[in-house]
Amino acid sequence: MIQLSNTINFAKDIDSKDALHTYRHQFYFPLLHGKQALYFTGNSLGLQPKTTQDAVLTELEDWATYGVEGHFHARNPWYSYHELLNESAAHIVGAEPAEVVMMNQLTVNLHLLMVSFYRPTPQRYKIICEAKAFPSDQYALESQVRINGYEPHDTIIEVSARGGEYCISHDDIYAAIDKHKDELALVIIGGVNYYTGQVFDMKTITQKAHEAGAYVGFDLAHAAGNIELKLHEWNVDFACWCTYKYLNSGPGSVAGAFVHKNHHHKNLPRLAGWWGHDKVTRFKMEKGFNPIPTAEGWQLSNAPIFSMAAHKASLAIFEEVGMEKLVAKSKLLKAYTEFVIADVNLQLGAQKGTLEIITPLNDQPGDYFGSGCQVSIVAHGYGKKLFEDLIANSVIADWREPNVIRIAPVPLYNSFEDIYRFGEVLLSIMK
Ligand SMILES: *Cc1c(COP(=O)(O)O)cnc(C)c1O
């Protein structure tokens, strides 16, 4: 284990030895008050790769050149464009290419997949999810429950953190699954919690839910491109994710969906559209939906090419680096963030407030499973002024009322020096 140190020399030294350090030069960093920002919100909107504009421009040019003929004659024919993404998207989530498809947006995909995997009966209708899930997920669950004729209050079972804690105990999730096993239809959880950064043990949750006879799905908005995933191997039934957070594909860009191979040939009920229909007969324009026997069978509409082009450019970088190397750097960068924040507390002394990290620490004992790169910090004794001071010092972080700062040191483009500078700014404004 490397001996960490909160000094600029240490940070620069470790950057110089980091094989991924040069990747930051492949991204545009925003300017704030005339200075390159310290950017820590890759968990909200990832930075733009410098290759994105060319990728989108290619499609604009081909549209100009070919018009409708571009569906078949563009350099990357639009008719089958989404197929160009399947393999590298599969690497991101640990799936077989036939198990993934890029389509729509995250909440839309959550709804589409719940139509197939939430089929409540009077015996089995309950859903287990984590308390304080991202609001869009809560709204999606509640509305799915209602359109099936059930009431959210006796259908959705939320597993909460214990009193005084922020993260959710896995034992409590397993106990809830066991308690409701005879009425349970679905377990759906965010693979990484957006607020605390807690990672859930998707493999064991899947196993326990299946033992109870329920389907399992994960919202991977904060997991895709952040942690290592093995959806196929874990036997997860379905998952969805967005691509504008860790996957750097631009605001509102196309989202992903995963359906395990086990379900491809079951002709599951679904909302259907022509792009999910058998490719050979699609343009015969005939009656009778015949789904493609892969995740593509859940597509509704023809592909949004411009956002897919941005996603394609970004995936090429992930293919080159690989999730394994990213995760290894991510762990060290997070350990350094924890170290620097502990040192800031130490230098501030006890008379001021303190910074409490609520994200599970690296190698934290107990039944928390770990985290990705995000670090959520409660600034005890400070209010929004702290956040305003960060902005004034060209730090872009995320603020949640009343006093939580979330930062995501992203291994692809954040450096150890970024973290050192963050500590320096914190210390100067908190003093
Ligand atoms: C970011 C995020 C969303 C956003 O949903 P969109 O449909 O992409 O607008 C939903 N759920 C979670 C857990 C998120 O982190």
Ligand as a Chemical Component Dictionary entry (heavy atoms), coordinates in Angstrom:
data_LIG
# 
_chem_comp.id                   LIG 
_chem_comp.type                 NON-POLYMER 
_chem_comp.pdbx_formal_charge   0 
_chem_comp.three_letter_code    LIG 
# 
loop_
_chem_comp_atom.comp_id 
_chem_comp_atom.atom_id 
_chem_comp_atom.alt_atom_id 
_chem_comp_atom.type_symbol 
_chem_comp_atom.charge 
_chem_comp_atom.model_Cartn_x 
_chem_comp_atom.model_Cartn_y 
_chem_comp_atom.model_Cartn_z 
_chem_comp_atom.pdbx_ordinal 
LIG C1 C1 C 0 -29.750 10.280 -13.075 1  
LIG C2 C2 C 0 -30.774 9.333  -12.636 2  
LIG C3 C3 C 0 -32.042 9.298  -13.245 3  
LIG C4 C4 C 0 -32.416 10.271 -14.338 4  
LIG O1 O1 O 0 -33.391 9.710  -15.184 5  
LIG P1 P1 P 0 -33.517 10.167 -16.724 6  
LIG O2 O2 O 0 -34.627 9.319  -17.211 7  
LIG O3 O3 O 0 -32.203 9.889  -17.377 8  
LIG O4 O4 O 0 -33.819 11.619 -16.745 9  
LIG C5 C5 C 0 -32.942 8.336  -12.810 10 
LIG N1 N1 N 0 -32.623 7.474  -11.814 11 
LIG C6 C6 C 0 -31.421 7.497  -11.208 12 
LIG C7 C7 C 0 -31.099 6.526  -10.121 13 
LIG C8 C8 C 0 -30.465 8.433  -11.583 14 
LIG O5 O5 O 0 -29.297 8.479  -10.966 15 
# 
loop_
_chem_comp_bond.comp_id 
_chem_comp_bond.atom_id_1 
_chem_comp_bond.atom_id_2 
_chem_comp_bond.value_order 
_chem_comp_bond.pdbx_ordinal 
LIG C1 C2 SING 1  
LIG C2 C3 SING 2  
LIG C2 C8 DOUB 3  
LIG C3 C4 SING 4  
LIG C3 C5 DOUB 5  
LIG C4 O1 SING 6  
LIG O1 P1 SING 7  
LIG P1 O2 DOUB 8  
LIG P1 O3 SING 9  
LIG P1 O4 SING 10 
LIG C5 N1 SING 11 
LIG N1 C6 DOUB 12 
LIG C6 C7 SING 13 
LIG C6 C8 SING 14 
LIG C8 O5 SING 15 
# 
